[in-house]
Amino acid sequence: MTKSTIRRTRLAVYATLLFILISQGAYSEERDGATIYVEFCAACHDVGTAQAPLLSDDAYWTELLEQAGSTSALANTVVEGKGAMPKMGGCGDCNQDEIRLAVEYMMPGGHGSAAITRQQIEDVLSTIELPEGFSISLYAKGVTGARQLALGDNGVVYVGSRGQGNVYALVPNTQRSAAKAVHVLLRDLNEPNGVAYVDDNLYVAEIERIQRIAAPGIGPVESASIKVVRDDFPNRRWHGYKVLEMSVDGWLYTAVGVPCNTCDYRKSEPIFGTLVRLRPDGSDLQIYADGVRNSVGMDWHPLTGELWFTDNGQDMMGDDLPPDEINRAPRKGMDFGFPYAYGKNQPSPNYTEADFPPDLTPAVYDLQAHVAPLGMAFYNGDMFPADYRGHILFAEHGSWNRSSKVGYKLSIAKVEGNSVTEVTPFATGWLQGEESLGRPVDVLNLPDGSVLVSDDQLGVVYRIEYAPTDTTARRPSAQNIAAN
């Protein structure tokens, strides 16, 4: 057997394995390569077998990629079927985009590893466009799968992750302009997406539980300092990744997404599709809001103290429906409509207004479909121009199943009273044509007025600051962001 024949055989075996693994399930609007890999590929490629080399074997994947010519060609090998591999028609739950994302993730550098170079990151940063006077820089790299951000004592930033099982501690430099060290605080958790830091305690939200770590510091955590706050959330991965926030009146808030694209669990398992709150010791779990499909970002208005949150609409309704949403929940007991209605109380497929529960609350603002709004924060600093203060800065993680991609940026929602009057781009450039260079996830206000942004595609955290120059003596207003 010639060397080229061996390579073709290895390629066919790999493609068959990847196809079979991916074809075992369906995904949400956040079905990125990391999610697909963790759920269906990691069991083999994190261990390594004769037919499934380790994900960390960059030499193998580089050779495979060189043989195929491109990640698209490698993905097409899976889609088209070769040798013993069935064609795409053999899998009713998969689509070409899902396979392409998995292939891209598994290639060297595609899984946001610490091996990504500073120059590669700087190349991405050079594409980012911001209003005049603003700049973006690398705060930390090697934060694989970086998701929610939380500020601890002494400027330490804690970062949840997806697809890795890690919680990180970013130790700031003297100027607090970047992290001088990245430590893994916790390992081998069940998708610890959410982190919140309150009163010298770090709370970590996994899919099925919330834990509390006392005085976490920056090094590996001793088991004696970890306490399980609550462990009876549904262990369902689809939309199970939890955001975690502490309100000013001492409640922990999180969301329990529906484990489907669209379904109705209101009677059988009413915790699905909700925002919930509980006491810091895990007691008194309450459903705070219903009809919420998949919220991965929330914050409280700095003046009114009212809760606002993002929500991701369902898939498979075309490029332009349904809208993703910004919502406001000033009191317990509100119903935001899912699965019966979306946006401004428009009936979802298979439902009419006659099916609606009473008193549905429409979205405050309809965002473009499939932009996938995740982390959000009311800007509360003094560094940015004054008219940014009190408005919502949020991450658009980006679409996965639209004919042309949208999102992959930061946006500003201008808030007036109980309304959003407009949404305009703030930081763009992670999407170049149909290629995503990064995927923003969460936004964190820092005490100096700058803002941190996590990116789970590159495994990095960015810092955005504002410094007026001679050309920005007249500071740009939030209303004019889109024009800058």
N, C-alpha and C positions, 0 to 999 in steps of 0.2 A: 504494500500500500504506500503510495507516494505521500510526501509531506502535504501537498495541496489537497489530496483526497482526505487525509486525516483532518485537516482544517475544515474542509466542507462538512465532514461527518460531525465534528465537534459543534459547528455552527448549527447544523440541523438538530442535534440533540439538545443544545441550549434553547433553540427556538421552540422546540416541542415542549420542553419543560416549562418555559416561560408562558407559553400559550395555555397549558393545562392549569398552571397555578393561577393565572389571571382569570381564567374562565370560571372560577369557583364562586364568584359573587358579583354583586352590583354595588355601585358607589354613589356618594352624594356629590353635591356641587363642588366639594373640596377633594375630589378623588385625584389627588396629585400622585406623582411617582412614589413619594415617600410612603403614602398610605397603602398603595398597591403592594409595594415591596414588603412592608412590615406584615401585612395581613396574609400574603400569599406566597412570598418568595423567601422571606428571612429564615423560615424553618430549615431550608436547605443551604442557602448561600451565606448565612451567618455561621454555619457549622462547617460546610465544605464536604463534598463527596466527589467521587470519580467523575460524575456527570454534572455536578453543580459546584464549580469553583467558588472560593470565597469572594464575597463582595470586595474585600480589601486587596484582592490579587490584581492590582492595577496592570501588571504586565500582561496577564491573560486577557483582560477586557480591552486593553489597548490593541493587542494583536487581533482580537476578534473584530474590533471596530475598524481597524485598517483593512482587514479582509473584506468587510461589508462595504466600506467606502464612506458611510455616514450613518448616524443614528436612524435617520429616516429609512435608509435601505435595510438596516437591521430590523427595524420595526416591520417593514414590508415583508421581510422573510417570514415573520410570524403570521402576518395577515394573510399572505398568499398561500402559505403552506408548502413545505418541501419535504421530500422523503416520506417518513412516517408521520409527519405532522399534518393534522387535518386543516382544511382551509377555514377561513374566518366564518364561513356559513355554519360551521359546526358548533358555534357558541352563541346562543341567543342573548347572553347577558353582557357580552363584551362589545366594545367598539374600537375603531382604529386609534382614536385619541388616547384611550386608556392604555393600550399596548405601547404606543409611542412614549407616553409619560413614564411608564415603567422602564422602558429601555433607556431613556435619557437619564433617569435617576441612577441606574446601575452602572453607567459609564464613569470612568475616572473623573472626579471633580463634580459629578452630577448630584452627589448626595451630600453636598455642603460640608465636606470633611475639612478638618484642620489643614489638609494639604493644599487647599486652594491658596494661591499666592496673593500677597498684598497687591502685586501689580495687576492681577486679574480683577481684584476688587476695585482698584483705582480705575481700571478701564470701564467698569460698570458705572462707577460714580461720575465719570466724565460725561456720561450720557444723560444724567439726571438734570432736569430743568426745573428751576425754582423762580419765584418772583425776585426782582432785583433787590440786592442787599442780603439775600439769604444764601447760605452755603451748607453743603452736606459733606460729612467726613466719616471715615471708619472709626467706630468706637471700640468694637471688639470683633474678632473673627474666631473660628473654631467653636462656635456656639451652635453645634449641629442641630437642625430642626427647631431653631429658636422661635418661641411663641410668645406667651404673655410675659410682660415685664412688671416688676415690683421694686420699689425703692426701699432699701433697708437703712440701717444705721451706718454712719460714717461714709455715706455715698455708695455703699455696696448695692449693686443692682442684681436682683434674682431673676432668673429666666426659666420659664417652663419650656418643655419641648414636645415635639410630636415625632413619632417614628424612632426615637432614641431611648426613651425611658429615663432621661437625665434631667436633673435640675441643676442649673449652673449659678455660680456666684461670680460676678464681674467686679474686680477690685479697681477703683479709680486711681489714676495717677494724681500727682500733687495738684495739678491745675484742674483736675476733674473734667478734662477735655476728651479723655479716652481711657479705656481699661488698661492697666499695666499687667494684669494677670486674669486668666480665666480658670476657675476651679470647678470641678464636678462635685457638687454638694451631695447629691443623691443619685443612685443608679438603679436600673432594673425595675423601674416603676411602670405602671400600666397607663401609658400615655398621659404623663403629668403636664397637661396643657396649661392649667391655671395656677397662678401664684398670687398671694396677697400677704403683705407684711404689716402687722399691727401690734403695737405694744411689745416689741421685742420677741414676737412670735411670727414664724413663717408658716402660712397655710398653703398646702399643696393639694390641688384637685386632680385626682385621677378619674378614670371613667366611672368606677364604682364606689370610690371613697374619697374622703377628705382627711388629710393628716395635718397635725400641728407639730412644728419643730420649735422647741424653746431655745432662745439665744443661739441661732444657727451659725453665726460666724461665717467663715469662708472655707473651712476644711471639711473633709468627710464627716458626716453626722454620726454620732454615737447612737446606737439603737435605744439607749435609755432615755434619750431626749425626744424621742418620737412618740406621739400619742395619736391613735386613730380617733378622729372626731366623730366620723360617721362612715359606715361601710355598707349601707343597704341601698345605694343607688343602682339602677339597672346596669348590668355589665354588658351593654350593647354598644359596639364600636361605632356603628353608623350614626353620626351626629352625637356621639357620646363624649366628645372632647369638650371639657368644661372650662369656661371662663370663671374667674373667682374675684369678687370685690367685697370690701367691707364698707357698709354705710356709716354715716356720721353718728347714727343712733345705735350702732353696735350690732347690726345683723350682718351675717355672711350671706351674700347673694350668689347664686349660680343659675345655670340653665340646664334643662334636661331635654335635649332635642329628640324629635321623633326618629325611630330607627328604620326609616324608609324614605322614599322620595315623596310619596303622599299616601296617607292612611289615617284612620280614625281610631285612636286608642282612648278616647275620652271616657268610655264606660268600662272597658276591660282593664286598662292600666292608666289611670288618669294623670300619673306623674309625667308621662311623655308629653312633649309639646308645651312646656311650662317654664316660667321663671319661678324659682323657689328661694326661700330664705330660711335660715336656721341660726340659732344662737352659737356663739363661738365654741361652746362645749359640745355642740352637736345636737342639743335638745330642741324641741319645739319646731320641727320641720313644718313649714307651711307653703302651700302653693300660693304664690303672690300674683301671678298672671297666667292666663290660659291662652290657647290659640297661637302659640309662638313656635314656629317650625324649627328654627335652628339659630339661636342667638349666640354669638361668640364675642360680644363686646357690649359694655354698659358703663355708664358714669352718671353722676348726679349733678344737676345744674348748680353752679356755684352760688347763685342768689336764692333760688326758690327751694333748693334741696330736693327737687323732683327727679325721679329716675328716668333716664333716657336709654334706649338700647337699639342695636342694629338687629336685623333679622334677614335671613337668606331665604328667598323664594324657591319654589319647587322647580324641578327640571322637566324636560320633555314636553314643553308647551311652545317650542319655537324660540327664535332668537330674541324676541322682544317681549315675551310674557313668561311668567308674571314679574312685576317689578320687585327688586329687593327693597328693603324698607328701613327708614328711621322712625322709631316709635317713642312715645312718651307714656310713662305709667306712674302718675302721681299718687295713686292709691292702690291698695290691695283689692283684688277681685275683678279686675278688668279682663276682657276677652278680646284678643286681637285677630280672631277669625279662622285661623288654620284648623282643619283643612277646608272649611266651607267657603272662605272668602280670602282675597288677597288685596293688598293696596288699599284703595279707598272703598273697601267693602264690595269689590267686584266678585260675583260668584265664580268659584273655581269649577273646572270641568266636573260633570256628574252631580253638581249641586245647583239649586236655585235659591232665591231669597227666602222661599218657603221653608228651606232646611235650616236657615240661620238660627242659632241660639239668640236669645234676646240681648239687645244692647251691645252689639259688636262695636269695637273701637277701630276706626280707620287709621291707617298709617298717617303720621305727621307729614312724611314726605316719601314719594315714590322715586326710588333710584332706578337707574337703568338695569334691566334684567341681566342677571348673571355676573354682575361686577363682584359679588361676594364680599359685602362689607363685614369686616371683622372688628378688630380693636378700635375703640374710640375714646377720646378724652376732650373735655371742655378745656380749651387753652386757658391757663390761669397765671401765666408768668408775666414778667415785666420787660423781657428782652425784645419780643416781637413788637411791631407797631401796635399802638393802643387799641385800634379797632379790630384786632384779632382776638382780643380778650373776651371770653364768654361765648365764643363760637366753637363748634365741634370740629376737631381734626380727626379724621378717621382713615383707616387703611382699606383699600379695595384689593383683596387678595387676587382677584382675577378669575375669568371664566375658564371652564375646562371643556364645555360641550357646545359652544356657540360656533357658527360657521366662520365668523371672524372674531378674534379675541377682543375682550374689553376688560377694563379694570387695570390691575397692576400699577397702582398709583396711590398717592395720598390726596385726599380732597378736603375741602373746608365746607361745612354746612353753616350758613349764616342763620343764627337764631334770633328771632324777634318775638318776645313774649312766649306764647306756647306754639309758635309756628317756625318752620324753616322756610325762609323766603327764597333762597337759592343755594345751589351746590356748585362749586367751582373747583377745578383742579388746583392743587397746591404743589405737589412734586410728581413729575412725570418722567418717563424715559426708561423705566424697567421693561416696557413693552416696545420692541423694535420690529415693526411689521407683525409677523405672527410668531416671533421668537421672544420668549420671556427671559429676561436677564436676572430677574429677582422677583420675589413675591412679598410685599409688605404685609405684616400681620398685626402688630400692636403698636400703640403710641403711649409714651410716658412723659409727663411733665417733670423736668428737673428743677431743683430750687433756684438755679441761676437763670431760669427762663428759657433755656434750650430744651429740645425735645429729642428723645430717643425713639428709634423705630426698629423693630425686629424684622428679620427676613428669613423665613424658614427654607427657602430654596438655596440660598448661598450659605446659610448658617452663620449670619453676621448680625451685628447691631450697628445702626448708623446714629450719628448725632447731627441735628439740624440747628443752626444758630443764625442770628441776624446781627449784622454789623453795618450800620449806615456808612455810605461813602459819599464823596462829593456829588455823585450823580443820584444819590438817594436822600438828599437833604430834606426833600419833601417825601415823607415816608409813604409807601404805597398802602392803600386801604384794602380791607378784605373784600370790598365790593369790586375792586379792580384787579383782583388776583388773576382772573382769566386773561386779562389783557396784557399782563406783564410777561 
